[in-house]
Amino acid sequence: MKYVEIVAEAGSADTVAAIAEKIKASDLRLGPADEDGLMQMRLLIDDGHLQWVLDALQSVLGAQPSARIIVLPVEAALPRPEEDEKPDKERHSKTAAREALYEEVAGNAVLDGNYLLLVFLSTVVAAIGLIENNVAVVIGAMVIAPLLGPNLALSLAATLGDGKLLRRSLLTLVVGILLALALSWLVGLLWPDPLQSEELMSRTRAGLDSVALALASGAAAALSLTTGLSSVLVGVMVAVALLPPTATLGLMLGQGHYQLATGAALLLALNIVCVNLATKLVFLFKGIQPRAGHEKQRARRAMRIYVLGWAVLLLLLLLIVYARLK
């Protein structure tokens, strides 16, 4: 459940009460109006109605510059509300509110010192783990690497038609990959011994199993976000890690093994394409979309271009994989 706190003009109280009545809110509290004519109103609602309530409140209160809407999580509410005999689909929807999803995803696509430091540290850890054939170290690098966040933000930006977030997440992803590539290339250039570990060699081979894994993991990542099960993301980071193939690519380039570097580059490209395509499709399936009508039209156009572009790229990569397997 969620506690929605609204601060708005006192004249909006009847409208807020009507919204609460429509969704059968568990509780509605109206405070006294202050000297500025503003009133504090509180709604206790279930998660399934949260997005509809937020959209309705924004439509009603959008013209009030002083209006504020705050959503607070509820650990428990007693006594527990009785379930309807025939609950509707919306009531039992586990999709996170668009605004909450946006805040979480966009926050992981910020290009700042923390992001660059995490890329630096995870690249060093990954390079050592790959060279020493240490699976535990490689997994540790997968978990701390922040490269999955910009990919999720890229998909959400296309879903919402948010050009600003799309450009920011794309820049963050490109800078992160280039930094990891440059660091691993330097390690490969300076490393005195041949690089032949099994962990390293496994990242130079891309097959159809890599495509299936990346698609399933990307879908799991988007599903974990939209349902609020963010703990699942740790497993997704391990399953479809972008850092090990990036580090492998840099190491092989540094050692002058260009044929092996091509395989690592293909695996990296497959992971990026599949993650973005799968997350986009899950966002669409879960009904994530903008609130306003004109924004929905823009988002639909962006969605068609986005999905078609990634699908074409995936087809081209599959043809390359098939040609390399023959």
N, C-alpha and C positions, 0 to 999 in steps of 0.2 A: 504494500500500500504506500501511498504518497500523501504528504501534507502540502497542499498548495496554498500559499499565503499571498494575498492580493492586497495591494495598497492602491486605491483609486478614488475617484470622486464619489461622494456619498450617493449621488444620483444613480450610480451603477449598481447599487445593492440589489435592486429588484431583478436586474438582468443576471447577475451572478447567482441569485437564488433560483432563477428559472433554469440556469445551466445545471445547478446542483440537483434540482428536482428531476430534470430530464434523465440524468444518468443515475439517479437514486444514490446520491453521495451518502457515505456512512455518517457524515457529520457536517454541519454548516454553522459557522460562528460569525456574527457580525458585530464588530466593535463600535464604539461611539465615534462620531465625526469630530475631528479636531478643528482648531480655529482656521485652518486653511481649507476646510471643506473636504479633507481626505479621510477615508475610512479604511480600517483594516478588516479584511474578510478572510476566513480560512475554510478550506474544504478538505475533508478526508475522503480520498477516493482510491479505488483499486487501480492497479497498474494498467489494466486493459483499457481503461477510459482516459488515461493521462494525456495521450496525444490529442484526442478529440477535444478535451477540455482546454488544453493549451491553445489549440487552433481557434476555438470559439472565443476564449478570453482575449487573444491577440486581435481578433476581428472587431471585438466590441470596444476594447480599450486602446486600440492603436492610435486613436486621435488624441489621447491624453498624454502629453509629454511627461507628466509627473507619475504616471501609473507604473507600478512595478509588480512583477510576478516572480515568486520564489518557490522552488520545488524542494521539499525536504524529505529525505527517506524516513520511513517508519519501521523501526525494528519489530514492534509488536503493538497490537491494538486490542484491548479487552473491554467488554466481551467480544469474541470473534463474531464478525457479521455472518448472518445466515446466508447460505448460497441459494440462489433461485432454483426452482425445480427444473426449469429449462433455460439455463444460462445461454446467452448468445455468444457468438464467436468473438466479438470484440471484448467481452468481459474476460475471456480466458486467453486473450492474446498475450503473448510474452514478449512482444516486440518493445524494445526500449523507445522512449520518446525521442523524436528527431533531434530536439535541442540538446538532450543529454548525450546522445550518440555523437553529435557534432563536436561538442566540447571535448569528449574523450579522444576522438580520432584526431581532431585538429591539433590537440595538445601534443600528440606524438609525431607531428610533422613540422615541428619548429626547428629551424636551422640556427642553433645557438652553440655556445661553448660546450654545454653538457653533451649534446648530440655528437659533436666532433670528437670529444674526448672518449665517449663510449665507442665510437667507430674505431678510433686509434687503438684503444685497449683491446677491444674484441678482435681486431685484426692481428695484433701481436700474439694474442692467446691462440687464435685459430692457426696462424702460421707455425707456431711452435708445436701445436698438437698435430697438425698435418705432417710436419717434417719428422717428428718423433713417433708417429703412428700411435698416438695416445687418444683413444676414443673419448675418454672422460674429459680431457682438455678441450677437444673439439666440440663436444656437447656444451661445455661451459661457455665457449665462445658463441655458440648459437643462441644461447639464452640471453646473454648480455648485449648481443648485437641489436641495434635499434632500427635496422633496415626494413622491417616489416611494417612499421608505423606509417611511413610515407606512402607505401603501396595501398594500404587501407584508406588513407586520406585521399589518394588519387581516385579511387573508385567511388568514394562517397561524394567527392567534389563533382564528378561527372553525373552521379545520380541526382544531386540537388541543383545541377547547373551552376555551381559556384566557381566562376573563373578564377577568383582570387585564391581560393584554397587549392584549386587545381595547379596553378602556377607555382604556388609556394611548396606544395608537396612534391611536385616534379623536380623543382630545384633542390630540395632537401635530399631526395633520392639520388639524383645525379651526383651531387657533391659527395654524399656518403660513399657511393660506389667508387667514384674516382679517387677519393682519399684512401679507401681500403686497397684499391688496385695499385696506387703509387707506393704505399707502404710495403705491400707484399712483394711488389717488383723489386724494391730496394733490398728486402731480405733475400730474395732469390739471387739477386746480383752479387751480394756479399757472402752468401753461404758457400763455404769451401768444398763441401761434399756433394755428390750426386743426390738428387731427390727421387727416391724410388719407393717410398712407403705405400702400403696398401690403401691407407686412408686418402692419400694424395691421388693415387692412380684411379680410385673409385670416382673421384670428382672430375675425371677427364673423359668419362663415358656417359653419354646421354642416350636413353632408350625410351620406348613407349611407356615403360614402368615409371619413368621420371615424370612424364606428362600426367599420368593418372594420379600419382602422388601429389604433384603440385596442385592439380585441380581440386582434389579432395581436401587438401590442407587449406587452400584458399577459401573454399566454401565453409570449412569449419571455423576459420578465423572470423569471417563475416557473421556467421551464425552465433558465435560466442559473444560478439559485441552486441548484436541486436537482441539477444535474449538476456543480456546482463551477466553471462557466465565468463567473465574476463579471465578467470584462472585457466581456462582452456587454451588461452593464447600461448602459454608457456610450452605446451605440447606442440602447438602449431609452429612455433619458432624452431623447434628441434626438427620437426618433420619436413619443413620446406625452407630450410635455412638458406638465405641468400649469401651469407658471408663466406662459407667454405668454398663454393665454386669461384667466388670473386678472388679470394686469397690464392686459390689454386691457379687461377688465370695469371695473376701477378707473379707468383713464384715460377711458373713455367716460362713466362716471358723473360723474367730475370735470368733464368738458366739457359735461355735460347732454345727451348723445346717448343717450337711453334706449332707442331702438329698436335701435341697434347694440350697446348694452350687453346687451340681451336675447339677441342672437345669441352673444355671447361667453360669457354665462352658460350657454347651452344647450350650447355646445362643451365648456366646463369640466365640466359635469355628465355629458355623454356620456363624456368621458375617464375620469372617476373611476369611473363605473358599470362601464364596459367593462373597465378594468384590474382592478378587484376581482373581477368575475365570471370573467374569463379566468384570473387567477392561482389562484382557488379551484378551478376545474375542473382545472387542471394539477396542483395539489397532490393532488387526489383521484386523478387518473390515475396519478401517481407513487407512490401508496400511502402518503403521509404521514399518519400517524395516531398517537394516543396509545398508550402501552404497556399500561396497565392496562385491564381490562375495563369497569369502571364509567366510566372516563374516555372510553372509546370510545363508550359509549352516549350520554354527554353531548355528545360531539363530533358524533355523527351527528344529534342533535336540532338542535344549533347549525348544522350544515351545511345541513340542509333549510331552516331559517328563513333562513339567509344567502343561499343560492342563489336561493330563491324570491323573497326581497325584492329582490335586485339584478335578477333577471329581470323582475319586474313594473315596476321603475323603468325598465329599458331599454325595455320595451314602451311605456310612457307617453312616454318621450322620443322614441322612433321615431315615434309618432303626432304629436307636436308638430313634429318635423322634416318629416314628410310634409305636414302642414298648411301649414307655412311655405313649402314648395317649390311648392305648388299656385298 
